[in-house]
């Protein structure tokens, strides 16, 4: 294990940029045989990894090489959808002459970017519920994370990331923006919102969360998308409808057809996830079904059971999420080994186009323009917790002048976390328990 590489990654504040935000310097403290780059970007509308691969393929490969050096893994695999032809072409050029790094082309299905799907597609291995990929000799890193690792090797901290702004906006776009940029400024940059009543989803449209107050949202290291949809869009309704109301409807409408389970990607890997049994447990008060936690703990929260699987308009994924949270709170763990992978798994996979059509996203599934640079925002607000673990401790105070890339928040001693850095050059104008605000300036 290369401690110097790990230390550079730690000092740069690199985290899992695909959404989880797990500190990368901790994740790479292992000895896998395979490092997999998750370049699938399976969420509809989002194009941030696509453009990152097209314009920074060499950096992504350099990040992979650093990860291999760090862990001692003998094999690096870039898993990318075949449909992203330009990205595939650029990655192929970037790996020429690299004996330890290869491409693996994925079909265009949802959720191809689920960590379990990626590992199985590349290696044929299945990670048991409750375990992590190293259990089967793998580490999975997002494309954006590999880019940040490459930057860390050059001594550059994580101060920006690629973000797609799309949906009901005048000029959908994908652009590299500073960490801490106000989401409201991003929406203005995209030409403004085109509908009177709207919701903003942070992240992908299916797995992302609905922002309660857009004016208080800022880009973090894990923000890959900002999606605007009409307030009455079925996807928004599914995400925000009162849970108790959904439960009441489910008690009369769920017919136990089990289609939600038949198309569940984790179920088809033999991991025991069974949305229809969760529905039965909650609607018929049959708690015995949940005794071992197997039916819920392996869920990846892709939402496929809700957005495609239920013809009655119910939301099994929200029920699973509620049950899963309860089980985790009680520290229930599953100790069952995976069962056999469904021999019809490939036939059960849901094409991305079908998800887009079913969820009424077709009008927004258009080519977003790529912007290579923007004017530095006047203010950024750097959240002290953008990762799994403890919030950072501020090491600057109000009135301090900071340079771009300067560390402004450190990991608490002996805690899990990732440091944060100034995304722009300027003056610290606020320090709270939650964030550090910086106002742009020409200070030396």
C-alpha positions in Angstrom: 0.0 0.0 0.0 1.4 3.4 -1.0 1.0 5.7 2.0 2.2 8.7 0.1 -0.6 8.4 -2.5 -3.1 7.9 0.3 -1.9 11.0 2.1 -2.2 13.1 -1.1 -5.7 11.9 -1.5 -6.5 12.7 2.1 -5.0 16.1 2.0 -7.0 16.9 -1.2 -10.3 16.0 0.5 -11.3 13.4 -2.1 -14.6 11.6 -1.5 -16.9 9.3 -3.5 -18.4 11.8 -5.9 -21.1 9.5 -7.2 -23.4 10.4 -4.3 -22.3 8.4 -1.2 -19.4 10.7 -0.3 -17.3 8.1 1.5 -13.8 9.4 2.2 -11.6 8.0 -0.6 -8.4 7.8 1.5 -10.2 5.4 3.8 -11.8 3.4 1.0 -8.4 2.7 -0.6 -6.9 1.3 2.6 -7.3 -2.2 1.3 -5.8 -4.8 -1.0 -8.2 -5.6 -3.8 -7.3 -7.5 -7.0 -9.5 -5.3 -9.1 -10.3 -1.5 -9.1 -13.5 -0.7 -11.1 -14.3 2.8 -12.4 -18.0 3.4 -12.3 -18.5 5.4 -15.5 -22.0 4.2 -16.2 -23.9 7.3 -15.2 -27.2 5.5 -15.4 -29.6 8.2 -14.1 -31.7 9.8 -16.9 -30.8 13.3 -18.0 -27.6 13.6 -16.1 -24.5 14.1 -18.4 -21.8 15.2 -15.9 -19.7 12.0 -16.1 -20.3 11.8 -19.9 -18.7 15.2 -20.5 -16.0 14.6 -17.9 -14.9 11.4 -19.8 -15.0 13.2 -23.1 -12.9 16.1 -22.0 -10.7 14.5 -19.2 -10.2 10.9 -20.2 -6.5 11.0 -19.6 -6.9 12.4 -16.1 -9.5 9.7 -15.3 -7.0 7.0 -16.4 -4.3 8.7 -14.4 -6.6 8.5 -11.3 -7.1 4.8 -12.0 -3.3 4.2 -12.2 -2.9 6.1 -8.9 -5.6 3.9 -7.3 -3.8 0.8 -8.6 -0.5 2.0 -7.2 -2.1 2.8 -3.9 -3.8 -0.5 -3.4 -1.5 -2.9 -5.2 -4.4 -4.1 -7.4 -3.3 -5.8 -10.6 -6.3 -4.9 -12.7 -8.2 -1.6 -13.4 -11.4 -1.7 -15.4 -13.3 1.3 -16.7 -17.0 0.3 -16.9 -18.8 2.7 -19.4 -22.0 2.4 -21.4 -21.4 1.6 -25.0 -23.9 4.3 -26.0 -21.5 7.0 -24.9 -19.5 6.6 -28.1 -17.3 9.7 -27.7 -16.5 8.9 -24.1 -15.6 5.3 -25.1 -13.4 6.6 -27.9 -11.5 9.0 -25.6 -11.0 6.4 -22.9 -9.7 3.9 -25.4 -7.1 6.5 -26.5 -6.2 7.2 -22.9 -5.5 3.5 -22.1 -3.4 2.7 -25.1 -0.2 1.0 -23.9 -1.6 0.5 -20.4 -1.4 -3.3 -19.6 -3.3 -3.1 -16.3 -6.2 -0.9 -17.4 -9.1 -2.0 -19.7 -12.6 -1.0 -20.8 -15.8 -2.9 -20.1 -18.8 -1.8 -22.2 -22.1 -1.8 -20.4 -25.6 -2.1 -21.9 -27.9 0.9 -21.6 -30.2 -0.2 -18.7 -31.1 1.2 -15.3 -29.5 1.0 -12.8 -26.3 -0.1 -14.6 -24.4 2.2 -12.2 -25.4 0.4 -9.1 -22.3 -0.8 -7.4 -23.5 -4.4 -7.2 -24.5 -4.4 -10.9 -21.1 -3.0 -11.9 -19.2 -5.6 -9.9 -21.2 -8.5 -11.3 -21.0 -7.2 -14.9 -17.2 -6.9 -14.7 -16.2 -9.9 -12.5 -19.2 -12.2 -12.1 -19.0 -11.8 -8.3 -21.8 -10.8 -6.0 -21.2 -8.9 -2.8 -23.3 -10.3 0.2 -25.8 -8.0 1.8 -24.2 -6.0 4.6 -20.7 -6.4 3.1 -18.6 -4.0 1.0 -16.9 -4.7 -2.4 -13.6 -5.6 -0.9 -15.3 -8.7 0.4 -15.1 -10.0 -3.2 -11.7 -8.4 -3.9 -13.0 -5.2 -5.5 -13.0 -1.4 -5.0 -15.4 0.7 -7.0 -14.7 4.4 -7.7 -16.8 7.0 -9.6 -15.4 8.6 -12.7 -15.4 12.0 -11.0 -13.6 10.6 -8.0 -10.8 9.3 -10.2 -10.5 12.7 -11.8 -10.2 14.2 -8.3 -7.5 11.6 -7.4 -5.6 12.6 -10.5 -5.8 16.2 -9.4 -4.7 15.2 -5.9 -1.5 13.7 -7.4 -0.7 17.1 -8.8 -1.3 18.7 -5.3 -4.7 20.1 -6.2 -7.5 19.9 -3.7 -11.2 19.2 -4.6 -12.5 22.7 -5.3 -14.9 22.0 -8.2 -16.9 19.3 -9.9 -19.0 18.7 -13.1 -22.7 19.3 -12.7 -25.7 19.0 -15.1 -28.5 21.5 -14.8 -31.5 20.3 -16.8 -35.3 19.7 -16.9 -37.6 22.7 -17.1 -34.8 25.3 -17.7 -34.3 27.4 -20.8 -30.8 26.2 -21.6 -29.9 22.8 -20.1 -26.1 22.5 -19.5 -23.3 20.6 -18.0 -20.5 22.7 -16.5 -17.6 22.5 -14.1 -18.5 24.7 -11.1 -16.9 25.6 -7.8 -17.9 23.7 -4.7 -20.2 25.9 -2.7 -21.8 27.6 -5.6 -25.4 28.5 -4.9 -27.9 26.3 -6.7 -30.0 29.4 -7.4 -27.0 30.8 -9.4 -26.7 27.6 -11.4 -30.4 27.9 -12.4 -29.8 31.5 -13.5 -26.8 30.3 -15.5 -29.1 27.8 -17.3 -31.4 30.7 -18.4 -33.9 30.4 -15.6 -36.9 28.1 -15.0 -39.6 27.7 -17.6 -42.6 26.7 -15.4 -44.4 28.7 -12.7 -44.6 26.0 -10.1 -41.7 23.7 -9.8 -39.6 21.4 -7.7 -35.8 21.1 -7.8 -34.2 17.6 -7.5 -30.6 17.5 -6.4 -28.9 14.5 -7.9 -30.4 12.2 -10.5 -34.2 12.5 -11.1 -34.9 9.0 -9.7 -32.5 8.7 -6.8 -32.0 12.4 -6.0 -33.8 14.3 -3.3 -36.3 17.2 -3.6 -34.9 20.4 -2.2 -37.0 22.0 0.5 -35.6 25.4 -0.1 -33.6 26.0 -3.3 -32.2 29.3 -1.9 -30.4 27.4 0.8 -28.8 24.7 -1.4 -25.2 24.8 -2.5 -23.1 22.5 -4.7 -21.2 19.9 -2.7 -18.6 17.3 -3.7 -21.4 14.8 -4.5 -23.8 17.1 -6.4 -23.9 15.7 -10.0 -27.2 17.2 -11.1 -29.8 19.9 -10.5 -33.1 18.9 -12.2 -36.1 21.1 -12.4 -39.5 19.6 -12.9 -43.1 20.9 -12.7 -44.5 20.6 -9.2 -47.2 18.2 -10.4 -44.9 16.0 -12.4 -45.5 12.3 -11.4 -42.0 11.8 -10.3 -42.1 14.7 -7.9 -45.5 13.6 -6.6 -44.1 10.1 -6.0 -41.2 11.6 -4.0 -43.2 14.0 -1.9 -46.7 12.5 -1.4 -47.7 12.0 2.2 -46.3 8.6 3.4 -49.4 7.8 5.5 -51.6 8.5 2.6 -49.6 6.1 0.4 -49.8 3.5 3.1 -53.6 3.8 3.2 -53.9 3.5 -0.6 -51.5 0.5 -0.6 -53.6 -1.4 1.8 -56.4 -1.5 -0.7 -54.5 -1.3 -4.0 -51.5 -3.7 -3.7 -52.5 -7.0 -5.3 -49.2 -8.8 -4.6 -48.6 -9.2 -8.3 -44.8 -9.2 -7.4 -43.8 -7.4 -10.6 -41.8 -5.0 -8.4 -39.7 -7.9 -7.2 -39.4 -9.5 -10.7 -37.6 -6.4 -12.1 -35.7 -5.6 -8.9 -32.0 -5.6 -9.9 -30.8 -6.6 -6.4 -33.3 -9.4 -6.3 -32.1 -10.7 -9.6 -28.6 -10.9 -8.2 -29.8 -13.3 -5.6 -29.7 -10.8 -2.7 -33.2 -11.5 -1.4 -34.7 -8.0 -1.9 -38.5 -8.5 -2.2 -40.5 -5.3 -2.5 -43.8 -7.1 -2.8 -43.2 -8.8 0.6 -42.4 -5.5 2.2 -45.7 -4.2 0.9 -47.5 -7.3 2.3 -45.8 -6.8 5.7 -46.8 -3.2 6.0 -50.3 -3.5 4.5 -51.3 -6.8 6.2 -49.3 -6.2 9.4 -47.4 -9.4 8.8 -44.1 -8.5 10.5 -42.8 -12.1 10.4 -41.7 -11.4 6.8 -39.3 -8.8 8.0 -37.7 -10.9 10.8 -34.3 -11.4 9.2 -34.2 -8.1 7.3 -33.3 -9.9 4.1 -36.2 -8.5 2.1 -35.1 -4.9 2.7 -31.5 -4.5 3.7 -30.0 -5.2 0.2 -32.1 -2.4 -1.5 -30.0 0.1 -3.5 -32.7 2.7 -3.5 -32.8 2.8 -7.3 -36.6 3.3 -7.2 -37.2 0.9 -10.1 -40.0 -0.9 -8.2 -41.8 2.4 -7.8 -41.2 4.2 -11.2 -41.6 1.1 -13.4 -42.6 -1.9 -11.4 -45.9 -0.9 -9.8 -48.9 -0.7 -12.2 -51.1 0.5 -9.3 -49.2 3.7 -8.9 -47.8 2.8 -5.5 -44.3 3.6 -4.2 -42.7 0.4 -2.9 -39.3 2.0 -2.7 -40.5 4.4 0.0 -41.9 1.6 2.0 -38.6 -0.3 1.7 -36.7 2.8 2.7 -38.8 3.1 5.8 -38.4 -0.5 6.8 -34.6 -0.4 6.0 -34.1 2.6 8.2 -35.9 0.9 11.1 -33.8 -2.2 10.7 -30.5 -0.3 10.6 -31.6 1.7 13.6 -32.0 -1.6 15.5 -28.6 -2.7 14.1 -30.2 -5.7 12.4 -27.8 -7.4 10.0 -28.3 -10.0 7.3 -26.0 -13.0 7.5 -27.3 -14.8 4.5 -25.0 -15.6 1.6 -26.3 -14.6 -1.9 -28.5 -17.1 -3.7 -28.1 -18.0 -7.3 -28.2 -15.1 -9.8 -31.5 -15.3 -11.8 -30.7 -17.0 -15.1 -33.1 -14.6 -16.8 -31.4 -11.5 -15.2 -30.5 -10.0 -18.6 -34.1 -10.3 -19.8 -35.3 -8.7 -16.6 -33.1 -5.6 -16.9 -35.1 -2.4 -17.7 -33.8 -0.4 -20.6 -33.1 3.2 -19.7 -35.4 4.4 -22.5 -38.3 2.6 -20.9 -37.6 4.3 -17.5 -37.5 7.7 -19.2 -40.7 7.1 -21.1 -42.5 5.6 -18.1 -41.6 8.6 -15.8 -42.5 11.3 -18.3 -39.0 12.5 -18.7 -38.8 12.3 -22.5 -39.3 16.1 -23.0 -36.2 16.7 -20.8 -34.0 13.9 -22.2 -32.3 16.2 -24.7 -28.6 16.9 -25.4 -27.3 19.4 -22.8 -24.7 21.9 -23.9 -21.3 21.6 -22.4 -19.7 24.8 -21.0 -16.0 24.7 -20.3 -15.8 27.7 -18.0 -18.0 30.2 -16.1 -17.4 33.4 -14.3 -16.4 32.8 -10.7 -19.4 33.3 -8.4 -19.4 36.2 -6.0 -20.0 34.0 -3.0 -19.6 30.3 -2.2 -20.8 28.4 0.9 -18.6 25.4 1.7 -20.5 22.9 3.8 -18.5 21.4 6.6 -20.1 18.0 6.1 -20.1 16.9 2.5 -19.2 13.3 3.2 -19.9 10.2 5.3 -18.5 10.8 8.8 -18.0 13.8 11.1 -18.3 17.4 10.0 -15.0 19.3 9.5 -13.6 21.7 12.1 -13.1 25.2 10.7 -9.5 26.4 10.7 -10.2 29.9 9.5 -12.2 32.7 11.0 -14.3 35.5 9.7 -12.2 38.2 8.0 -9.4 35.8 6.9 -8.2 36.1 3.3 -7.9 32.7 1.6 -6.6 31.4 -1.7 -8.3 28.9 -3.9 -7.4 25.4 -2.8 -6.5 26.4 0.8 -7.7 24.0 3.5 -10.3 25.7 5.5 -11.8 22.8 7.4 -10.0 19.7 8.9 -11.1 16.3 9.9 -11.6 15.9 13.7 -8.9 13.8 15.3 -9.4 10.1 15.0 -12.7 10.6 13.1 -14.0 9.5 9.7 -14.2 12.5 7.4 -12.7 14.6 4.6 -11.2 18.0 4.7 -12.7 21.0 2.8 -11.0 23.7 0.8 -11.6 27.2 -0.4 -13.2 26.9 -3.9 -12.5 30.6 -4.8 -10.0 33.3 -3.8 -11.5 35.8 -1.4 -12.4 36.7 2.2 -14.1 34.6 4.8 -17.4 36.3 5.5 -19.1 33.8 7.8 -18.1 30.7 9.8 -20.8 28.6 11.4 -21.2 25.1 12.7 -22.5 24.1 9.3 -20.6 26.1 6.7 -17.9 28.6 5.8 -18.8 31.4 3.4 -16.3 33.1 1.2 -16.8 36.3 -0.8 -14.8 36.7 -4.0 -11.8 39.2 -3.9 -8.5 40.0 -5.5 -6.5 39.5 -2.3 -2.8 38.4 -2.4 
